[in-house]
Structure formats: structure tokens, C-alpha cells
Amino acid sequence: MRGLPITYKDLVPFVELVVDRPKDTEKVARLCYAILASGSARKSDWARHYRQEATEEANYKAIERLLEGLDPKRFLHRLVDTQHPILLADLTEVHRPQAKRTPYVGRLRDGARGFWVFTLAQPYKGRAIPVHVGLYSQATLEAEGTSRNRVWRRFLREALEEVEPGSVWVFDREFSFGGWLEVLEEAGVRYAIRLNARGKAYVEDEAGRRIPLRLGRGEWVAWTGVYYRTEGSRWGCRVNVVGVWEAMWEEPLWGG
């Protein structure tokens, strides 16, 4: 629970910009306040803050009725700036140790219970506006008889239907493996990825000579048309690579 210096009424002017029906404005403003106040993605937590004069059970039912008649994704897309074609992709582990009966909760890498959330968002003044969200876990992969790479491909296809053509997708280094770059290339996505210089990845020139990903503090380097590869894989993706090590950084930043 978070103490907020505002009430739901302060959110009304913002909500009015995105809702379709004026009669929904106050309800959606209350819901937005409840989400912020609870700091949670669970409807049961929102119900504690939705209406102070009502019970949590009544609030929960009211929230469900409201959501059934809304299209939150369309509301969010109205906030997207089509003149700012930069999108941030993020993969987040969500721990749910107590959710033993929730079907989409499985095991994470460390053995704990939880799931992964794939989010594509547009940066805006230190915040991010979600454009597409996908969820998967070991449990959902097993239930669907699929793999992580196939799920990511599906997220990609779905997201491409909702973003501006020519947008640049920015990924962190957990996405910097050959198979994923191949998927992006096939889909025609413009991307920038932070490369995992500490892992098994490396860069080759056109003659097949390995280029070490090494820099001195205060240095920078740029290569055009090199091949990004990973140990044990014959596959390589032709990319442009930039490396920068600012004096105040603990390590260099590599991007492709």
C-alpha cells in the first residue's frame, strides 16, 4: 500500500483524454487511483482502494464489471506518440512464491515460483507507456507444448500489429543471442541491442577474423557490417556495432 498525495479526482482530467464514454470517467479514475495506491497488478489489491465506502467484495465485483466493458489497451495506445518511434523491450521475472494453484505460475531459473513478463513500451519523460505485454512461464510452456523462442516470436507478431512501422526497438543484453536476432531480421524490425560482451558472444569481420570486444576507459569504437556470433553456433547476424566506455562508467557499453 502506498500513501498518495492525490485523490482519484486529481486523475479525472487525464482519464477524460482516453475514455470513450463520459459516464466511465469517474470509475476509470477510481481504478487508476486504486492501482497506484496498491502498487499491485492484482484486482483483489485494487479492491481495497477503489471505493472507501464499499466493501472489498463489492469493489472487486465493480472492478470486474467495469473492465468487461472497457478496452484498456486501446486507451494506452492513445497515449503513444507516433512521432517518437523508440520502443523499449523488457523481460522481467515476477516472483509468486505463494501462488501454488495459479496455472500460469511456474518455476524460474533459481527454482522459485513465478513467471516472466515481456513488455514493449514507449519512453516518456522518465516513464514508459506500455504498448504490448506478454506473459509466460515454465508452466505455460509445458501446457502449450512450446518453447521460449516460439513464445517470443508470437509476442513479436502481436506487437508488430500495434506499433508504428519503422519504430526502433531497444533491447537489453538478455536478448542478445543469435536466434532472437534472426527472428528480428526475418520480421524486418529495426533494433538496437546491448550486447553481452561478458558471455559467449563475439564479433567477426567479413574475412572471419574474430574482433575482440575490448576497450580502454574513455575510448569508443564503431564497426560496420560485422558478424555477431555466439560460441558453439554457426549462425551469425550482420550488424553494426558500437562500443563506448565513458570515464565514469564501471564497464564499457556495447550495442548492435
N, C-alpha and C positions, 0 to 999 in steps of 0.2 A: 504494500500500500504506500502511495506517495502523497504527501501533502502538497496540493497545488495552489498557487496564488491566484487562481481564477475559478470561475464557476462555468457551468455549461452555457450560460447566457453570453459569455465572452466569445464563445465559439460560433455563435449563430451567424455573424457576418461572413465567416469563412465557409460555413456549410451552405449558405444560400447560393454560393457561386457554383456548386456542383450538383445539388439535388435537382430532380426533375419536378417534384410536386411540392409546392409550398407547405402543404399540410405535414410533410415529413421533416421539415427543417428542425423543429424543436426536438423531435425524437432522435434524429441523427446527431444533433449537437450533444444531447444527453449521452448517447452511445459513445461518441468520440471522447467526451469527458471521462466516462467510465473506463474506457480503455487506457487513457493516460493515467488516471488515478490508480488503477490496479497494477499497471506495469506488466500486464499478463496478456497472453493470447487465448485464455480460457474464458468461455462465456460465463461459467459459474463464478469467476472472479469479477467479471464486469457487473454481474447482478448485484454485488454488494454496494455499487456506487451509482447505479443507473437512476433510481429514484429513492430518496431517503424516506419518503412517506409510505413506501410499499415494502412488502416482504421480499426476501431474496428469491423465493419461489415464483412470486408474481412477476418480479423483474426478469427472471430467466425466461419465462413464457412470453413476456412482452418483447424481449430482445429477439427471440426466435421468430415471432410473428413479423417483426419489423424487417429482419434480414430476408425473410421469404419474399418480400415484396420489393427488395432493393437489388441493385447491381453494383456493388462496391467497386468492382474492377473498372467499370465504365466511369465511375466518379473519379477514381485515381487518374485515369488516363486523361481526364480533362485538365489535370494539373501539369501534364507533361509539356515541356517547351519544345516544340518541333524545330525551333531554330538553334537548339543546343544539342546536337546529336552525339552526346557522350553517355554511355551506359556503363555502370559498374556491376560486375558479376561477383557474387559472394557465395561461398559454401560454408554453412555454419552447423556445428554439432549442437544439438539440443538434448540435454540430459533429462530423462524422466525416470528416475530410479523406482518410483512408487507405481508407475503405470504398468502393472503386470498383466492387465486384461485389455489394454488398448491395442487393437490389431495392427496399427501402423508403427508401433514401437518395437524395436529390435535391439540387437547388440551393436555397440560402437567398437571402434578399434581397440579401446582399452578394456573391453569386456562389460562396460557399464551399459545400462538400458537407456535408449534414446533413439533419435532419428536425425537425418540431415535435412536442412532446408536450403534449396538453391534459389537465390534471389537475384533478379535483374532490376536495377534501379537507376534513376537519373539523379545526379548530384544537384543540390540546390542550396546555396548559402550555408554550407556546413551540415546539411541534412540530405536525405535521399528519399525520392518518391518511388515507391515500388511500381514496376511495370509488369513483372511476371514473377510468380512464386511457384516453386515445385517442391514436393516433399517425397522422400523415400527413406527406406531403412533396410536392414538385412531381412527383416520380416516381410516387407512388401516385395523385395526382390525375389525371395523364395516363393511367396504366394503367387506372383505373376510369372514365375519361371523365366526371369530375365536377368540382366546384368546391369552394373552401374553405367557402363558406357552406353548401353541401349536406352537407359532411362535419361541420361544426359542428352542423347540425340532427340528424344521425344520432347524434352524441355526446350531444346533449341528450335525444333519445328514449331512448337506452340508459340514461343516468344517472337519468332520472326513474323507471325501474323499480327503482332501488336506493336511493333516498333517501326520507326521511320526508316525507309530504305537509305542505305549509306551510313547509318549510325556506326560509331566506333565502339566496340565492346572492350572493356578493360578488365583483365583477369589477374588474380594473384597467382603465386607460383604453384599452388596445388593443382592448377590446371595446365601446367607447362609440361605435359607429356605428349609424345608423338601422336598417339591415337586421337587425342582430343583436337590437336592442331589440324589433323587430317579431316576431322569432321567439320571444323570451321572453314577450311579451304573448300571442301565439297559444297558447303552451303553458301559460299560467297560472302561470308561475314568479314568485315573489316575489323581487325582486332589488334590489341596491344597486350602483351602478357609479360609479367615479371618472371624472368627465367630463374630456374632453380640451379644456381651455379655450384651449390654445395652437393648436389645429388649426382646422379649418373649421367647427366646431360652434358653435351659438348657441342662445339661448332666446327664444321669443316668448310674449307674453301672448295671451289669447283674442281680442283685437282685432287681432292680427297685428303688434303693435309689438315690435320687437326690444329685448331686455333685455340690456345689456352685462354680461359676466361679469367684473366688476371689483370689487376690494375694497381697502381700506386695511389696513395691518398692525394687528392687534388687533381687526379688525371681523369680523362674521358677518352672514349674511342667509339668509332662507328664503322660497321661493316655492312655492305650492301650485297644482297644475293648470295648469302652463305647458307649452309645447310645445318639445321638444328636436329641433333640426333640424341638418342639415349643408348647407353650400353646394352648390348645383347639384342638390339633391334636393327634390322637393315633399313628400316623406313627412315626417311629424312624429309623435313619440310624446309623449303626455301624461304628464308626470311631476311629481314633487315634487323640488325642487332645494334643496340646502343648500350654502352657501359659508362657509368658516372660514379665517381667517388668524391663527394664533397668533403671538405676538411672536417666538418663537424659530425659526419656520419661514422658509425662504428664499422660499417662494411660497405662495399660498392653495391650499386643497384644496376641489375642487368635487365634489359627489356627487349622484346622482339615483336 
